[in-house]
């Protein structure tokens, strides 16, 4: 069992150093217990979600990472939100499909990998639009 917050902080530090115009806001729930997960895999989830957000915002803007412990369901809930252009309704269904991309560069595998890792950990992930703008990805994992 290990801390999901350690992984999030580690990846956040990398992005803070590499992306000068990115403001990363962490809001981590102190009540979140440690979980069973593959550290390398969850690190990749964070990197891929952060990358997706950073690219959507053209390397500048705010990125919020929030964790919450859902005590009723005994789930760790993680939200990654940005203030980019958001998700077009017609793309919503295809976001996690391998090779789907709206970028000029990239394989379209980032979110497909994220989804597979989350599902391998008996979790779920969904995407939606942030208010007033941007995209938000929420995943949960069993505690």
N, C-alpha and C positions, 0 to 999 in steps of 0.2 A: 504494500500500500504506500502511496506517495502523494505528494502535494501537487495538485493541478496548478496552483498559483505559482509554484516555482518555475514550471514550464512556461507559463504565460509571461512571467516577469523576465525570464531569460530571453525569450523571443522579442519582447517589448524593448529590452535593452539594445539588442541588435538593430532594431528599426530606428530607435532614437538616435543611435550613432550614425547610421547610414543615410537616413532621410532627414535632412536638415529642416525641410519645410513641413514636416509632419508633426502634428501635435497628438500624442498618444495619451489618452485619458483612461486610467485603470480604476475600476470601482469593484474591488474584490471582497466578497462576503466572508468575514472572519469566521462564520459558523460552518463553512464548508469543510466537511471531514475529508480525510485522505481517501483516495480511491485506488482500485486496481486498474492499471493501464500500462500499455507499452509506451515508455517515455519518448522513444524516437518517433513513433507513429503520431503521438499527440503533438509533438513538436512540429511535425510536418503539417498537421491540420492547422495549427496556428500560423505557420509560415504561409501556407497556401491561402488562408482566409485574409491575412494581412496583405499579401501580395495583390489579391483580387481587389481589395479596397484601395490600396495605394495607386494601383494602375487606373482604377475607375476615377480617382480624384486627380489624375495626372501628377502624382508625386507631392501634392500639397493639400493640406486640409486637416481636419480632425478625425481621429479614429477612436471610438469608444469601445472598451472591452469590459464587460460587466459579468460577474459571476454571482450566482444566487443558489442557495441550498433550498430546494423544494422539499421541506420536511415531510409533507403528506405523502408524496410519491417517492421519497428517498432518491431524488435525482439531483445531480449537479447540473445546473443550467448555465450555459455560457452564451453570451450575446456579443457579436462583433458588428458594430454599426459604423457607417461612414457617411460623409456628406457629398458624395459624388452624384451622378445623374440618376441613380436608382435603377430599378430593373423594369424593362419594358414588359407589359402584360404578356406579349406573345413569346417572350423568352422564359417566363416564369417556369413553365413545365420542363424546359430543356436545359436549365442551368447545370444540373448534375449529370447530364448525359455525356459520355466520353466523346471527345473531339468537337463538342459544341463550343464555339468561341465567337466573340464580337471583336476581338483584338486583331491587329495586323500581324503581331508576332504571338507566339504561344501555341501550345498543342491542344488546348481545350480539355486538358486532363486534370488540371488543378482541383476543381470542385468535384469531379468524379472520384478522384483519389480521396478527397476529404470525406465524401459520403461513404465510400467503402470502409475506410478506417473507423468512422463513427459506428457504422452498422456492425463491423467486426467486434466492436466494444459494447454491443447490445444497446446502442444509443440511437437517437433520431436526429435529423437535421432538417431545418426548413429555412427558406429565404423569403423575405418580404421587403416592402419599402419602409424606410425610416421616415419619421416626421420631423421637420417639414420637408427634408429632401435626403436622398441617399438610399443606400441599401442596408438591410440588416439580416445577418445570418445568426440563427439560434440553434444550438445543439444541446442535447442533454445526455448524460451518462449515468448509469446506475451507481449508487453509493454502496 
